[in-house]
Amino acid sequence: MATSEAGGARSSPSETERIAFRRTLASLSSEEIRNKVLAEEFGPYDPADPRRSHWKAREANRLITDRQRAKELRPQWIGIVLSTLLGLAALIVAILAYIKQ
C-alpha cells in the first residue's frame, strides 16, 4: 500500500516499481548514484532523517550500501573457498596415503 507524502510523492512503492528502479541504477557506478541522490534527482533527500527522503533516494542509498557490503565481504568469501579447497586437497592426500599402506 502506497502512502502519500507532502508534494504528492509516494513513500512506499510497489515491489515491481522498486525492482524496475534498481534495474535502472544497475548500470551506474556508486559515485554516480551518490551524486544524483545529493543533487536530489531522485526526489527530496534528507541525510539526517531518511524517513523524510523520497523512496527513490532511500532505495539508491540501499543499493550503494549493498555494493559496499559485497565489496567488504569479498576477501572473506575468497578465504572460505580457498580453505575449503585446501581441506579437500588434504583429505584426498590422506585417502591416497591410506590406500598406499
N, C-alpha and C positions, 0 to 999 in steps of 0.2 A: 504494500500500500504506500503510495507516494504522498508525502506531505508537502505543503507549500510554505515557502519562506517569504519574507518581505521582498517585494520585487517580482514575485511570481516564480522564482526559481524552485525547482523541486529538490528536496533534500534527500529523498530515498528513491533511487531509480529502480527500474525492474532489472532482473538478472540479465536479460538479453541486452539491455542498454549498457550495463556495466561491462559485459564481455565485448560488445562492439567498440566501446570506448577504449578498453585495454588493447584491442587489436590495432586501433589507430595509433596508440602510443608505442606499440612494439617496435616500430621502425625508427623511433627517435632514441637518441642517447639520453642517459640520465641527466646530463648537463643541459641539454636542450629542453627536456621536460621541466627541470627545475626553473630555467629561465622563463618558460611560458607560465608556470604557476605564479612566479613572483611578478610577472607582468600582468597577472590576472586575466590571461587569455581564456582560462577555463572557468571564469566567474570569480566572485569575491573570494579573497584568501586572507584569513586571519591566523598568523602563526602562533599567537598567544592562546587562542581558543578555537580548535579545529571544528567545533560544532557550528561556528559562525561561517565557516568556509563552504563554498559550493561543493556538491558531491563530486564533481569532476576534479577539483583541486585536491580533495581528500583521496580520491582514487589514484591520481597521479603520484601523490606522496606515498601511498601504499606500494605502488609499483616500484618506485625508487628504493624504498626500504627493502622490498623483496629482492631486488637486484643486489643490493649491498649485502644482505644476509647470505645470499647464494655465493657471492664472491668471498665472503669471510669463511664460509664453510668448505670451500674447495680444497684447502690443504688437508682438512680432516678426512674428507672422502678419499683423497689420494692415499693418505696414510692407512685408512681402513682397507682399501683394495690391495695395497702393497703388502700389508701384514697378512691378509688372507691368502694371497698368492705365496708368500714365504712360508706360511704354515702348511699350505697344501704341498709345496715342494719338500718340506721337511718330512711330512707324512709319507710321501712317495719314496724318499730316500730310506726312511725307516722300514717300509714294507719291502723294498728291494734288498736291504741288508738282512732282514729276517729270512727272506726266501733263499739267499745265498748260503745261509748257515747249514 
